[in-house]
Amino acid sequence: MRRLAMFACSFALAAAVYVWLLPQSLALPIAAIALIAAFVLGFFRMDACRRARLCAFGLAVGLLWCRGYERIKLEPLRALCGEEREITAELSDAPQETAYGCRVEASISGGTILLYLDCAPEELSLGDTVTLRAEVIDVSRGSGDDENLYYQSRDISLLGFQRGDGLQIVHADGVPLRLLPKAASVALRGHIDRLFPDDTGGFVRALLTGDRSGLTYRTRNELSVTGIAHVVAVSGMHVSLLVGAVMLLCFNRRRLGALVSLPVMLAFAAMLGFTPSVTRAVIMNIVLLMAPILGREEDPATTLSLALLVILAWNPWAIGNLSLQLSFGAVAGIFLLTPRIARWLLRLLHGDALKKRFPRLYALVRAVVVIFSTTLGATLLIQPLLAKAFGVISLIGPLTNVLLLTLIGTVFTAAVGVLLLGVFYAPFASACAWVLSWPIRAVLFLVRELAKLPYAAVYTTSGYIVAWLVLVYILLGVYFLPKRGRSSPAVLLSCVAVTLLCACVLSAVEPGDTAVTAFDVGQGQCVFLRSGDFTALVDCGGDGGDADGENVARKLLMAGHREIDVLVLTHYDTDHVCGTAQLLSRIDVGELLLPELPDDTDNRDRLVRAAQEADVPYRFISADTALELDGATLSLLMPPDTQAENASLSALLCAPECDILITGDLSQKQERALLQTHELPDLEVLVAGHHGAKTSTGEALLARTAPDVVLISVGENRYGHPSPQVLARVAAAGAQILRTDECGDITILR
């Protein structure tokens, strides 16, 4: 009986209940009930009662531990909270630049606070002490609040926002001993940046340290789409590769390699801040290396449970950490499912016969099967988490891992060697880094090309895909239930494939000849127009930047639109264009149409560069332009005064029985001027100007066009959009109001 595993799982269940569900006042009574149950069960000798007693004891200890952790460590930190308090903290990490200054983790009263400061990152160093007046916010309770739980799962209990200019900095004479691992991590990242070229240094930094700040959003997304993002989230694979490199340097002498690996692994984990995934991997590798030396067997379930117990004992709120959930789920999937999948695949490929006749070919086939099975086994247990957190289900992931995992492992080991070499002779190490950059570029190129393949991934933006995922796990549950006469795995795979095909087809079915969709992009605008086979997107921006462009791209892909005819931008405000570059990298756009309007930012130049990189033709619209479609017309109307504030291009789609007008951020004055120079038809749909600001969507426009529906693309904002005046004007005009902040994506069909 795996007593440690049962106790650890009960302890973890107690932590989850305490963090997500249980009111603080009920923790001690329930713990007492569990202890009484454990005591009573001790009088019974049956195995089931013994297991139940151990589980009850683990639950009680877990609840008591969580309550004690909160009482001793967290409640004193809450006393520091307030709207404006003077605090003193010691910086425990390197500062990171933000839009208004920098943010940095710091130690305060035995806990960790994340400070948002008004100074530049260059003014601060690791170990410095800062004194300031700040608004201090408590995030320690969590209790299901995803944002707060995110911080506390990383052992950050407080947030501090500088108030006023009185920041005092006392520079440290040197790095304190306890911060040496962090200093080493900062030095390592700088060492990588010095040795490797700009286009590959970010990947090496992510591969070795998990720091993905050097990767573009596009690259991170492509890694996710192709199912290989785990290589830049330092985890068990990286620790195992590090141990392998140490073993190689020790000439595979097991005892020597184990003794050298222990401090190396601990130093590596300390440099990365003992993140849950790395801590789990280090503990499991320590047990794996030491078990033979100590004459003990290594049991995967017990080892995994021990790692979980250690992490949660250090911080019970770590149960809410996504990397912990993914790491433990993936390892559990590898232990439980990978052997079954590998055996089935080898039988399918006639492995026994192949081994006898072609042993070398068998070794290659077996290596491929192991990588494929490992990827599939890990993915099966964590895919629901990935779908919920990232909205992506990579279908090409197993193939990508087969193609690239060995190469990436080689790059990791070689990069470690280059960095060690750089300590002794930097010029030669730089030359080696230049050579190593070519296989890195090959990896990034293959990832980019694989991500472009049709249905490389499917996305939970489609309700049909969500339903398919639920059905898949129901089928898996039924398949793995103990029973006689179980059907062949081929039958299961066929059911999964057929239902996936049905989900994709249903997602792409488009009723109606004409449609307008206002995508929910927060405080921004992105409107999709379809008339027959013609498709257009008007604006592509929001408050999420590249993420909004990716979100729109996923929705278009799941709806079967791998290409659109034109992308029209009404003006260059960030909330209308910030997702364009990412969209261009994911969707084939026939032509990008840009207004010949002034731009006081560099958005216009960035859009041109993005179009050139994506090989998308573009042109500037300086006069009214009509695009003749199959039975419809898309008219692009220049504003009467191109120098006016909020001047915007207007887009008018005239289709049979459906006229749609989008005016960007056009003001009421500009709307009236537009009405004087253009004959606008009665509208079925009007997209409110400037997200419902009171300066747009005036009475004159509403009276002339008499829209049936007014769409307002708006999100949480500090401007008061949509204004009560606009809502009143639209209501007085007799039009129906639909808002993306209330309805999400809004689609109107004709």
N, C-alpha and C positions, 0 to 999 in steps of 0.2 A: 504494500500500500504506500503510495507516494505522499507521506504525511506533510512534507514541506510544501509540495505543490498544492495540496488541499488547503493548508493554512494560508498560504500566500494568496490564493484565489479568493478566499473568504475575506482576507484583509483588504484586497483590492475592491471587492464588492462593497465593503463597509466604507472605503474612501469615496467610491463613486456615489453611494447613497448619501453620504454626508455632504459632499460637494454640490451635487445636483438637486437632491430631493428633500433632505431631512431638515426641518427647522432645528435651530441650534438647541432649543430647550428640550428636545426629545432625545438627544444623543445619549445622555447618561441613563435615562430610564430604559431605553431599548438595549443598551449595553448590559445593564443589570439583568434584564430578562434573558439575554443570550447567555450570560454567565450562569444563571440559575438553570437554564436548559442544559448547559454543558455539564453542570454538577449532577443533575438528575440522570442524564444519559450515561454517566459514569457507572451507574449501578447495573447496567446491562452489558452483556458480554458479546452480543452479536456484532458481526463486522459492520452492518449497516448503522448500528447505534454508535459504534466507535467513530465511524466516518462523520456521522451527524454531530457528535460531540466535538470533534476537531473543527468542523466548520463553524459551529456555534461559538467556540472559543476564539477562532480567528476573527469572526464578525465582532465579537465583544472587544477584543484587543484593538481591532482597526478603528472602531468608533471611539474608544477611549484615547487612542493615540491621536486621532484627528482633533478631538476636543482639547487635548492637552497641548497640541501644536498650536492651535488657535489661541488658547488662553495664554501660553507662555511667550510665544514669539509674535503673534499677529496683533493681539489687543494692545500691547504697549505702542506699537507703530501707529495704531489708529489715533492715539492721543496727539500725534503730530499733525493731524489733519486740520485744515482751516482755510478760510478764504485768503488770508494773507498772514503768513507766519515767517519768522526768521529761522532759517535752518542752516546747519553746517553739515556738509557731507564730503566724503573722500571718493574721488573718481576711481571706479574699479574696472573701467573699460575705456577703449579709445572713443573719442567723440565722433559722431556722424553728422554730416551737414544736412540741414533742413532748409525749407524755403525762407525761414525767418531767423536762422541762426544755426543751432546745433542741438542734438540730444545726446545724452550720455548716461550710462548706468553708474550709480554711486552707492556707497555703503553709508547707512545711517541707522544708528541705534540697533545694531545687530540685524538689520534687514537691508533690502535693496530698494532704491527709489530710481525711477527713470525721470531724469531732469530735462526739461525743455528750456534752453537758455538762449539769450539774445546775442551772444558773442559768436565769433567765428571759431570753427574747430581748431584752427591753428593756435589759438590763444591758450588752449588747454592741453595737458599731458596726463598720462596715466599716473595716478598717485597724488595728483594735486588735490588740495582742499579748497572748497568753495563755500562762501557764506553769502546768503541772499535772502530777500523777501520773496516768498513764493506762495501760490495757491497750491495746497497739497490735497490730493484726492486719494481716497482709500479704494483699492481694488482687491483687497485681501479676501473678502467673503465669497466673491464669485457667485455661487448659488445659481448656476445655469445661465448667467449673463455671459454670452460668448466672448465679448470683448474683454471684460474684466477677468474671466477665467483664462483667457489667452495669456494675460500678463502674469497672473498668479501661478499658472502652470510652469512658467519660466522663472519662478521664485522672485518675481517683481511684485512688491506689495503696495507701493505708493507711486503716484505720478506727481511731479512737481513742475509748475509753470511759473517762470520768473515774472515778478511784478515790480516794475520800476527799474531804475538804472544802477542800483547799489550793489552790483555783483563784485565781491571781493575774492581774489584768487591768490592762494598761497602755494607757490610752486614747490613741489617735492624736491629734496636734495638728490634723491635717487629713487629707484623703484623699490617699494617695500617687498620683502621676501615673498609674502603670500600672493603678490601680483606678478611675480616673475613669469608664471605660465602665460598670463595675458600679454605681458610684454613680449614674450617669445612669439606668440601668435601674431602680434602686430609686426614684429620684425620679420617673421616668415612671409607675411603678405607683401611687405615692402621688398623683400629679397626676390620674390617671384616677379614683381612688377619690374624690377631692375634687369632681370635676366631674360625674361620672355618678351616677345613682340606684343604690341598693344592688342592685336586681334586674337591672340591665343592666351595671353596672361590671365584674362578674366576667367577662362575655362579652367586653367590650371589652379587658380586660386579657389574656385568653387570645388574642384575635384579633390584638392588636398585639405581644404579648411572648411568647406561648406559655405564660404562667403560668396554669395551670388550677386553681390552689388556690381561686379564687373561684367555681368552678362546682360545683354539687352532683353527687354520684355519679349521680343520676337523669338530669341533663342530659347529663353526659359519656356515659352509656350510650345515651341517645336519639340523640345525635350519631353514635355508633358504629353503632347499629342502622340508621339512615337513610343510612349511607355518606358522611357529610359531616364526620366527625371531623377530617379533614385541615385544616379551616379554623382550628382552634384549636391546631394543631401547626405553628408558623411554618416555612415552607418556601419553595419557589420561587415559589408563587403570591403570597406576601406581598412577596417581594423584587421581583417583576415589577410588582406594584401600586405599590410605593414608587417604582420607576423611572418608572412611568407618571405618577405625581403630579409627580415632578420635571420630566419632559418637558413636562407641562402648564404648570407654572410658568415653564418656559423657552420657552414658546410654540412647542413642537415644533421648536426649532432643534437639529438632531441633535448637532453638535459641542459646543455649549454644554451641552446636556442630558447628553451622555456625560461631559464633564469634571466637571459638578456631581454626577452620579450616583455616580461612583467614591468620593469621600469619604463621601457619604451612606450608600452600601451598606456600606462598611467600618465606619463608626461604628455602624450598625444591627447588623451581625454581632458587633462587639465588645461591644455592650450585651447581646447574648444569649449571650455566651460562646463564639462561633464553634462552635455546634453543627454536627454534620455536614451536616444538611439545609440549613441556612442558608449554610454555607461553600460547599457544592456550588452553590447557587443564585447566590451572589455571584460565584464564579469564572466560571460559565457566562455570567452577564450582563455581566461585564467583557469577556470574549472577544467576546460578541455586539455590544457597543457599540463596542469598539475595532477590530474586524476591518475594517469599512468605512473607518474613518479611516486605518488603516495600509495599506489596499489589499490586504487578505487576505480569503480566503473563510473563513467560519465553518462548520466541519464538526461536526455534533452528536456523533458518536461520539468524535472526538478531544477535543472540549471536555469531554465527560463523563468521559473517561479521565483528562484532565489534573486535573480536580477530585478524582477518586478518588486519584490519585497524591499530590497535595498533602496530602490529609487523612491518608492512611496513612503518609506520610513524617513527619508531625507526631506521630502516635500509631498504630503498627501495630495495636494492640488495638481501634482504632475499627472494625475489620472486623466485630466482634461487636455493634456498636451497631445496635439494631433500626431506629432512625430513619434511619441511613445506608442500611441494606438497603432499607427502604421507599422512601426518596427516590430512590436510584439505580434501583431496580427500576421505580418509577412513570415516571421520565423515559425509561428505556429502552423501556418499553411505549408511551409516547406517540410516540417516534420510530419504532418498528418497526411498531406495529399501528394507531395512530390514523388515518393516511392511508388505509389499506386499508378500515377500517370506514367512514370518512366517504365515500369514493368509492362503496362499495356502497349506503349509505343514500341518497345523492343519486340514484343510478341507480334505486333502488327508488321514490323519490318523484318521478321524472321531472324532475330538477333542470334539465336543459338546456331543456326546454320551458317550465318554470316561469320560468326566467330571462328568456326572450324575451317571454313574455306578461305576467308580473307581477313585474317586477324588485324592487319593494319587498318583496313577499311572499317572494320567493326569498331576499332578504338576511336576513329574519327566520328562514326555515326553515334557511338555511345556518348561522346563528349557533347555533340549537338543535342542529343536527346536529354542529357542531364541539364544543360542550360535552358532548353525549352521547358522542360518539366518543372525546373526550379522557378522559373519566371511565372509559369501558369499556376503552380501551387501557391506561391506567395500572393499572386494577384487575386485568386479566387476568394481568399478570406478578407482582403482589404478593399476590394473593388467598391462595395457600397460606401465605404468611408471616402474613397477617392471621388466617387460620383457626387457625393454630398458636398465635399469640400471644394472640388475643382470643376465639377460639372462635365467631366470628360471620361469616356470609356475607350481606352486605346485598343483597337482591334489588331493593330500591327505590332503591338508591344512584344509578344513572344518572338516574332521574326527579327525585330530590331535588336533584341538582346542576343539572339543567336549570332547575328552578323557583327555586332559591335562590342559585346561585353569583354571578349578576350583581348581585343585591341585596346579598349579603354583600361583594362587591368594592366596591360603592358605599359601604356602611357603613364599610369599612376606610378608604377615601380621605377620607370625611367626618370620621371620628374623628380622623385625623391633622390635618385642618384645625382641628377643634375644640380639640385639644390645643395647636396652635401659637397659636391665638387666645387660649387661656387664659393664655399667657405674658404677653400684653399687657393683657388686660382680662378678668379671671376672671368677673365677673357676667354679661356677655354670653355668654361661652363656656359657662357653666352653663346658660343658657337654651337655647343651641343643643344642648347635650348632652341636655337634657330632650326637645327635639323629636326628636333622633336616636334616643332611646330607644324611640320608638314603632315604627319599622321593625325595631329589634332585637327587641322583644317579638313582633312579627309573625313574625320568623324562628324564634324559640324556640317560639312557638305552633304553627307549621306543622310544625316538627320533631317536637314532642310528638304531634301528631295523626297524622302519617305513621307514627311509630313504633308507633302502636296498630293500624295496619292488619293484618289477618290475613296472615301470612307476608311481612311487610315484610322479614324476615330469617329465615334458617334457621341452625341452630346445630350445632356439631360434638359436642354432647352426645349426638347420635344417631349410631350407627355407620353407619346407612344413608346419612346425609348425608355422612359422611366418604368412604364408598365412592362416592357420586355424584360428589363433587369429584374423586376420583382418576380416575373414568371420563371426566369432562369434559376433563381435561387430556390423557388418552390420545386422545380424539376430536380435540382441538385439534392435538395432535402429528401425528396421521394426516392431518388436513386441510391443515396447512401444509407437509407434506412435498412437495418438488418432484415433480410428476407431471403427466401429461397427463389431460385429461378430468376435472378436479377437480369434485366435486359442488357444487351451489349452496350459498351460506351459509344459505339458508332450510332446507336439509336438516339442516345442522349444528345450527341453532337449534331445530329440531323435535326432534331427538334429545336435546338438552340439556333441553328443556322436559318431554318425556315421561318421561325418566329421573328428573328432579326430582320430578315428580308421583308416580311410583312410590315414590321414597324417602320422601316425606312420608306417603303412604298406609301404607307398611310401618311407619314409625315410630309411627303412631297405632293400629296393630292391637293390641288388648289381649286376650290369651287368658285364660280363666278368669272366673268370676263374681265372685270376691272376691280382693283383692290387698292386701298391705301392703308398702310400700317405705320402708326407712330410707335416706334420702339421706346421702351422705358430705359432711358440712359441717365436718369437722375436730372440734375439741373443742366440740361442741354437739349439738343434736338437731333433727331435722325429719323427721316420719314422715307418709307419705301413705297414706290408707286409701281403698279403693274397694270398694263392694258394689253390683253391678248398675250402675245409672246414677248412684248417689249417690257423691259424692267429698268427702273431708274431709282437711284437713291439720292435724296436731297439732304445734304449735310451729314456729318458723321462725327458728333462730338458729345460730350457729357461731362460729368464731374469725376469720372474714373480714368480718363486719359486713354492709353492703349487698351486697357481692359474693356472699355466700352466698344472700341472697334472690334476686338476679338469676340465679344459677346454678340454683336450684330452679325459678324461673319458666321458664327456657329449657327445662329438662327436661320440665316440664309442657306447655309449648307444643308441643314436638316430639312429645309423646305425644298430642296432640290435645285437651288440656285447657285451653281458653282461659278457662274459668271453673270454680270449685269451689264446692260448696254451703256449706261452713262452714270457717272457720279457727279452731281451738281453741288457746288458749295455756294451758299448765298452771300457769305462774307467771311472774314478771317478771325472773328472772335474765337478764342480757344474752346468755348463750350459748344461750338458748331463744327470744329475741324479736328480736335485733338485725337480722335480715333482713326483718322483717315489713313495714316501710314500703316498701321497694323491691318486695317481692312484691305488695303492694296496688296499686302503680302499674302493674303489668304484667299481673296476672291479675284477672279479674272475680270477686270473692268475694261469695257470697250473704249471708253474715253473719259478723261477727267476734265470737267468744265469749270474754269475759275473766273470769278468776276474781276473786271478791270477796275478795282477799287483800291483806295489807299489802305496801307496796313502799317500800324505803328508798332507792330511786333515783327518777329522774323518768321511768323507762321507761313506767310506766302512762299518764302524761299525754301522752307522745310518741306512744304507740300510739293514743290517742283522737284526737289531732290528725291523725295519719296516716290514720285511718279517715274522718275528716271531710273531709280534702282529697281522698281517693279516692272520696268519696260512697258509702262502704260502711256499711250499718247495723251497729250493735254493741250488745251488751248484756252486763251483768255477771251471772255465775252465782254465786248465793249459797246454793243448795240443790241437791240431786241433781236432775238434769234428764235426761229421756230424749227422744231424737229418733227418732221412728218413721219408718223407711225402708221402701222397697219390699222386704219380706221380710227385713228386718234391723233392728237397734236399736243406736243409738249412745248409751250412757249416760255422762253426765258426773257423776263422783262427787266431792263436796267432801271435803277431808281432815277427819278427826275433830277435829283441833285446828288452827284456822286461824292461830293465833299461834305455832305451833311452828316451829322452825328447819327450813328446806327444805320447808315445807308446800306441797303441790302438788295441783292438780286431777288426777284420774285419768280416762282415757278408755277405755271398754270397748265394743268393737264385737262384737256377737253376730250373726253371719250363719250361714246354713245350713252346717253342717259346718266352721265356722271361727270361733273366738273369739280376739280379740286384745285385750291389755291393755297400756296405757301409763300409767306412774305418775309421770312427771316426775322430780323429785328426792326423792320421798317416802322418809323414813327407815324403818328396820326397825320402830321403835316405832309409827310411823304405819301401816305395813303391817299390823301385828298388830291395831291398833285398827280398821282398815278391814275386816279379816276377821271381826271380832266383830260388825260392824253390817251387813255385806253378804254375800249368798250369791254367791260368785264361781264360775263354771263351770270345768271343765277347759279349759285353754287350748291352742290350737295354737301361738300365738305370744305371747311375753312380751317387751316391750322393757325391758331392765334399767334399774333406777332409777339416777339420778345418774351415768350414764356408766360404770357398773360400780364405783362407790365401795363400799368395804367396809361402809359404814353403810346400804346399801340392798340390795334383792333378798335378803331373809333366808330362812332355812330354812323358816319358817312359811308364807310366801307360795309358795315353790316346792313344798312338800308339798301345800298345799291346791289349787293350780291345776294342778300336774303338766304344765307346758308341754312341747310337743314341741321347740320351738326358742326360744332366748333370743337376741334381737338386742341388741348393745351398740353404741350410737352414741358413738364416741370418736375422738379424734385425738391428735396429739402434745401432751403436757401434762406439767406438773411435779408432778402430784398422785399419780402412780402408778396412774391408771385405765387399764384395769380392774384391780382389786386381785386378788392371788392367792387371797384368801379367797373372793371372789365366783366366780371361775373354778372353784375347788374345790367350792363349794356347788352350782353349776349342774351340774358333771360328776357329782356324787354323786346329783343328782336325775334323772340319765339324759337330760337335755336336750342337744340339739345347740347349740353356741355359734357364732354368726356375728358378726364384728366389722367395722365400717365402715373402721377403720384398716388392716385386712388385705384386705378384700374390695371396698372401694369401696361404691357403691350396692348395696343388698341388696333383692331383690324375691322375695316368696314368694306363689305363686299357689295358689288352691283352686278 
